[in-house]
């Protein structure tokens, strides 16, 4: 069975842009993203993820203050601010591997692809302060923040600061397949 051209198309055109329109999401948009997130695969169907939505002024402030300086320059405009939280106790480590992280990544990708298919900008970030996220959202042990996600309608790239604008205007590239696919084993160097 081959991949649907529509599915491949959305994957090839998905971007992690940083320009957001300064307007709220229409009713039902966030729920569609949450539904896509919910239907991600997970090992033994354990679903060790939670999606925290920053809605109140206090939660939005906690989200914005936890961002790195670089992300704060653009992500604060996004109308939907999410914290992906994983629960390692719901998907225990195996042979030293943090299995819950793979499951959380799969759920995140579902959300990002759904956002792209809906014409949204959805940008996952690793530039944030974990201690501030845990304290600001009262995340209980053993749960751990995995990613912060900014979502909204596309804005004008011209409204970004020059250094950020440059990032969004770069062509989206990927390594060639023959550089990333290894057959049988890695060659000795």
VEXTORKOL-188362 format. One record per residue (C-alpha): residue in one letter; x, y, z. Coordinates in Angstrom, 3 decimals, decimal comma, always signed. Layout:
REM VEXTORKOL-188362
@r = A&x = X&y = Y&z = Z
...
//
This chain:
REM VEXTORKOL-188362
@r = X&x = +0,000&y = +0,000&z = +0,000
@r = X&x = +1,507&y = +3,346&z = -0,998
@r = X&x = +1,267&y = +6,608&z = +0,918
@r = X&x = -1,567&y = +8,917&z = +0,024
@r = X&x = -0,246&y = +11,820&z = -2,049
@r = X&x = -2,295&y = +14,200&z = +0,148
@r = X&x = -0,658&y = +12,876&z = +3,316
@r = X&x = +2,821&y = +13,078&z = +1,809
@r = X&x = +2,055&y = +16,579&z = +0,532
@r = X&x = +1,124&y = +17,885&z = +3,994
@r = X&x = +4,266&y = +16,312&z = +5,472
@r = X&x = +6,481&y = +17,871&z = +2,806
@r = X&x = +4,938&y = +21,330&z = +3,237
@r = X&x = +4,718&y = +21,463&z = +7,033
@r = X&x = +6,929&y = +24,189&z = +8,468
@r = X&x = +7,774&y = +25,414&z = +11,935
@r = X&x = +7,237&y = +29,060&z = +11,099
@r = X&x = +7,354&y = +31,791&z = +13,710
@r = X&x = +4,914&y = +34,357&z = +12,313
@r = X&x = +1,450&y = +34,402&z = +13,831
@r = X&x = -1,569&y = +36,578&z = +13,181
@r = X&x = -2,669&y = +38,401&z = +16,314
@r = X&x = -6,145&y = +36,855&z = +16,454
@r = X&x = -7,796&y = +34,042&z = +18,394
@r = X&x = -8,531&y = +30,655&z = +16,906
@r = X&x = -12,037&y = +29,998&z = +15,663
@r = X&x = -14,239&y = +27,664&z = +17,734
@r = X&x = -13,437&y = +23,991&z = +17,206
@r = X&x = -9,925&y = +24,527&z = +15,821
@r = X&x = -8,106&y = +23,657&z = +19,046
@r = X&x = -10,377&y = +20,659&z = +19,591
@r = X&x = -9,437&y = +19,269&z = +16,150
@r = X&x = -5,764&y = +19,541&z = +17,117
@r = X&x = -6,447&y = +17,825&z = +20,440
@r = X&x = -8,284&y = +15,010&z = +18,643
@r = X&x = -5,322&y = +14,443&z = +16,295
@r = X&x = -2,996&y = +14,447&z = +19,311
@r = X&x = -5,230&y = +11,939&z = +21,115
@r = X&x = -5,162&y = +9,420&z = +18,254
@r = X&x = -1,383&y = +9,041&z = +18,107
@r = X&x = +0,087&y = +5,560&z = +18,426
@r = X&x = +1,792&y = +4,537&z = +21,646
@r = X&x = +3,500&y = +1,400&z = +22,888
@r = X&x = +0,903&y = -0,948&z = +24,362
@r = X&x = -1,630&y = +1,886&z = +23,889
@r = X&x = -0,542&y = +3,430&z = +27,189
@r = X&x = -0,844&y = +7,045&z = +25,948
@r = X&x = +1,600&y = +8,549&z = +28,488
@r = X&x = +0,896&y = +12,128&z = +27,440
@r = X&x = -1,051&y = +15,146&z = +28,590
@r = X&x = -1,591&y = +18,401&z = +26,775
@r = X&x = -1,727&y = +21,402&z = +29,066
@r = X&x = -3,468&y = +24,475&z = +27,592
@r = X&x = -2,387&y = +27,889&z = +28,910
@r = X&x = -5,629&y = +29,903&z = +28,961
@r = X&x = -5,803&y = +32,096&z = +32,068
@r = X&x = -3,682&y = +35,267&z = +32,221
@r = X&x = -1,561&y = +33,598&z = +34,939
@r = X&x = -0,971&y = +30,487&z = +32,827
@r = X&x = -0,142&y = +32,544&z = +29,725
@r = X&x = +2,330&y = +34,585&z = +31,779
@r = X&x = +3,930&y = +31,387&z = +33,156
@r = X&x = +4,242&y = +30,025&z = +29,598
@r = X&x = +5,749&y = +33,233&z = +28,206
@r = X&x = +8,175&y = +33,644&z = +31,125
@r = X&x = +9,442&y = +30,065&z = +30,713
@r = X&x = +10,435&y = +30,646&z = +27,080
@r = X&x = +14,041&y = +31,237&z = +26,098
@r = X&x = +14,821&y = +34,786&z = +25,025
@r = X&x = +14,916&y = +33,726&z = +21,364
@r = X&x = +11,502&y = +32,069&z = +21,501
@r = X&x = +10,024&y = +34,893&z = +23,554
@r = X&x = +10,728&y = +37,211&z = +20,591
@r = X&x = +7,972&y = +35,559&z = +18,535
@r = X&x = +6,024&y = +32,832&z = +20,405
@r = X&x = +4,232&y = +35,161&z = +22,820
@r = X&x = +1,943&y = +36,310&z = +19,977
@r = X&x = +0,512&y = +32,808&z = +19,388
@r = X&x = -3,096&y = +32,539&z = +20,584
@r = X&x = -2,834&y = +28,847&z = +21,564
@r = X&x = -0,036&y = +27,945&z = +23,965
@r = X&x = +0,420&y = +24,288&z = +24,818
@r = X&x = +2,705&y = +22,289&z = +27,089
@r = X&x = +3,228&y = +18,640&z = +26,180
@r = X&x = +3,698&y = +16,694&z = +29,403
@r = X&x = +4,800&y = +13,070&z = +29,544
@r = X&x = +4,308&y = +10,576&z = +32,331
@r = X&x = +7,212&y = +8,098&z = +32,544
@r = X&x = +5,322&y = +5,949&z = +35,051
@r = X&x = +2,665&y = +5,232&z = +32,407
@r = X&x = +5,273&y = +4,040&z = +29,899
@r = X&x = +8,214&y = +2,635&z = +31,888
@r = X&x = +11,778&y = +2,665&z = +30,615
@r = X&x = +12,997&y = -0,426&z = +28,809
@r = X&x = +16,688&y = -1,267&z = +28,764
@r = X&x = +17,506&y = +2,337&z = +29,708
@r = X&x = +15,340&y = +3,853&z = +26,972
@r = X&x = +12,824&y = +6,528&z = +27,954
@r = X&x = +9,921&y = +5,021&z = +26,028
@r = X&x = +7,400&y = +7,683&z = +27,057
@r = X&x = +9,423&y = +10,241&z = +25,054
@r = X&x = +8,862&y = +8,353&z = +21,786
@r = X&x = +5,126&y = +8,175&z = +22,459
@r = X&x = +4,987&y = +11,899&z = +23,278
@r = X&x = +6,873&y = +12,664&z = +20,064
@r = X&x = +4,378&y = +10,679&z = +18,026
@r = X&x = +1,464&y = +12,565&z = +19,585
@r = X&x = +3,218&y = +15,879&z = +18,969
@r = X&x = +3,774&y = +15,043&z = +15,312
@r = X&x = +0,069&y = +14,237&z = +14,916
@r = X&x = -0,770&y = +17,690&z = +16,274
@r = X&x = +1,786&y = +19,429&z = +14,026
@r = X&x = +0,594&y = +17,653&z = +10,879
@r = X&x = -3,064&y = +18,314&z = +11,713
@r = X&x = -2,246&y = +21,985&z = +12,243
@r = X&x = -0,531&y = +22,186&z = +8,855
@r = X&x = -3,475&y = +20,458&z = +7,168
@r = X&x = -5,747&y = +23,111&z = +8,710
@r = X&x = -3,578&y = +25,980&z = +7,458
@r = X&x = -2,190&y = +26,820&z = +10,900
@r = X&x = +1,302&y = +27,532&z = +12,108
@r = X&x = +2,217&y = +25,063&z = +14,858
@r = X&x = +5,738&y = +25,331&z = +16,221
@r = X&x = +7,165&y = +22,957&z = +18,839
@r = X&x = +9,980&y = +24,334&z = +20,973
@r = X&x = +12,752&y = +23,017&z = +23,183
@r = X&x = +13,980&y = +26,497&z = +24,161
@r = X&x = +12,381&y = +26,892&z = +27,595
@r = X&x = +13,186&y = +26,575&z = +31,272
@r = X&x = +11,930&y = +23,241&z = +32,654
@r = X&x = +11,940&y = +24,417&z = +36,284
@r = X&x = +9,778&y = +27,434&z = +35,362
@r = X&x = +7,348&y = +25,236&z = +33,411
@r = X&x = +7,042&y = +22,727&z = +36,258
@r = X&x = +6,505&y = +25,464&z = +38,869
@r = X&x = +4,314&y = +27,693&z = +36,700
@r = X&x = +1,898&y = +24,885&z = +35,851
@r = X&x = +2,180&y = +22,833&z = +39,057
@r = X&x = +3,225&y = +19,744&z = +37,104
@r = X&x = +3,268&y = +16,852&z = +39,572
@r = X&x = +5,913&y = +14,138&z = +39,845
@r = X&x = +6,638&y = +11,938&z = +37,982
@r = X&x = +5,268&y = +13,927&z = +35,018
@r = X&x = +7,769&y = +15,885&z = +32,946
@r = X&x = +7,414&y = +18,699&z = +30,418
@r = X&x = +8,520&y = +17,504&z = +26,991
@r = X&x = +7,814&y = +20,418&z = +24,612
@r = X&x = +6,096&y = +23,772&z = +24,409
@r = X&x = +3,976&y = +24,381&z = +21,319
@r = X&x = +2,788&y = +27,709&z = +19,901
@r = X&x = -0,188&y = +27,542&z = +17,509
@r = X&x = -2,067&y = +30,127&z = +15,504
@r = X&x = -3,037&y = +31,441&z = +12,111
@r = X&x = -0,208&y = +32,488&z = +9,857
@r = X&x = +0,789&y = +36,093&z = +10,237
@r = X&x = +3,051&y = +38,339&z = +8,224
@r = X&x = +6,701&y = +37,322&z = +8,147
@r = X&x = +7,503&y = +41,012&z = +7,643
@r = X&x = +6,308&y = +41,700&z = +11,202
@r = X&x = +9,057&y = +39,553&z = +12,729
@r = X&x = +12,333&y = +40,948&z = +14,033
@r = X&x = +15,009&y = +40,723&z = +11,290
@r = X&x = +16,934&y = +37,800&z = +12,835
@r = X&x = +13,728&y = +35,776&z = +13,306
@r = X&x = +12,383&y = +36,756&z = +9,873
@r = X&x = +15,578&y = +35,411&z = +8,304
@r = X&x = +14,895&y = +31,983&z = +9,867
@r = X&x = +11,345&y = +31,876&z = +8,511
@r = X&x = +12,446&y = +32,899&z = +5,007
@r = X&x = +15,101&y = +30,176&z = +4,719
@r = X&x = +14,176&y = +27,423&z = +2,281
@r = X&x = +13,041&y = +24,245&z = +4,006
@r = X&x = +15,499&y = +21,486&z = +3,154
@r = X&x = +16,152&y = +17,890&z = +4,075
@r = X&x = +19,148&y = +15,634&z = +3,660
@r = X&x = +19,010&y = +13,328&z = +0,631
@r = X&x = +17,575&y = +9,863&z = +1,242
@r = X&x = +20,888&y = +8,162&z = +0,439
@r = X&x = +22,469&y = +10,173&z = +3,266
@r = X&x = +19,934&y = +9,155&z = +5,929
@r = X&x = +18,945&y = +5,601&z = +5,002
@r = X&x = +21,506&y = +2,955&z = +5,933
@r = X&x = +21,052&y = -0,575&z = +4,677
@r = X&x = +22,191&y = -3,532&z = +6,755
@r = X&x = +24,940&y = -1,789&z = +8,786
@r = X&x = +27,028&y = +1,334&z = +9,072
@r = X&x = +30,315&y = +1,159&z = +7,186
@r = X&x = +33,513&y = +1,132&z = +9,221
@r = X&x = +35,488&y = +4,366&z = +9,008
//
